[in-house]
């Protein structure tokens, strides 16, 4: 498999990519869905990684260099639906493009409690092992994702997803101040789909009428069950997920 390292395409090796498929070292990254050889919402992803890089003192190549790397990589590793990952560390700029299988199965989630709380913006950083271990544990128990509840009882995010919940007829997503990643698809849901931002507590989930998960790869998918309790999947949920998927393709 060809990957991009700094200034050129090279063959993937353990020098740059570890056994789990992640870049060696640490830094900031973006994972981007591609369709028909086009990265979705690239400008939004670039704005997010630029802000993170500034706050975390990570140097990024100039934009033209990154765009040229993406073009060459997608030509060398073409996939009808792909996972483009851009990684920036103090040592290397690495980009990979791999086939992504678009899983349309139902999404089953459970709550997961942590003994801490956060009040500031999160960044997409690697190593990403804690998130992946949490996701792996959930899948071993028959779930597809988790909803993390912090020590204050606040609903935050998933291992690799943001969430929106329909509570008493209103779509709500937790605020960034609850310590969540400012997801690209989450931002679209707020801007274009009338999803409001407000603290959600675990007790509020008892009034949850529906929910959907958001990520840059899955885009948006209805949650079918929460803690093994079935949630309704009505036209409202399906329409908002379809709208987000269309926005991702066209913006």
BELUR-V488232 format. One line per field, one symbol per residue. ss: DSSP state (~ for helix, > for strand, _ for the rest). phi: phi as a letter, one per 40 degrees, with the letter a starting at -180 (. if undefined). psi: psi as a letter, one per 40 degrees, with the letter a starting at -180 (. if undefined). A space follows every 10 residues. Layout:
ss->???
phi->???
psi->???
This chain:
ss->_>>>>__>>> >_____>___ __>___>>>> >>>>>__>>_ _~~~~~~~~~ ~~~~~~____ __~~~~~~~~ ~~~~~~____ >>>>>>>>>_ __>>>>>>>_ ______>>>> >>>_______ _>__>>__~~ ~~~~~~~~~~ ____>>>>>_ ___>>_____ _>>>>>>__> >>>__~~~__ >__~~~~~~~ ~~___>>___ >~~~~~~>>> >>>>>___>> >>>>>>__>> ____~~~~~~ ~~~~~~~~~~ _
phi->.cbcbgbacb ccaccbbccc gbcchaibab bbcbbfgbcc fccccccccc cccccbfbcb cccccccccc dcccccbcac bbbcbbbbbc babbbbbbcb cccbccbbbb cbcbcbabbb ccbcbbcbcc cccccccccc cgbbabbcbc ccgccbaccb bcbbbcbfgb cbbcccccgb cccccdcccc cbbgccbadb bdccccbcca aacbacccga acccabfgcc bcbbcccccc cccccccccb c
psi->hhihhceihi hhieddhide eiihaiaiih hhhihffhhh fddddddddd dddddefhhi iidddddddd ddddddghhd hihhhhhhae dihhhihihh hgheiihhii ihhifiiiei hiihiiifdd dddddddddd eeidiihhha eeehhcaade iiiihhhfeh hiiiideefi hgiddddddd deefhihihh idddedehei iiihidddch hihdihfehh iigadddddd dddddddddd .
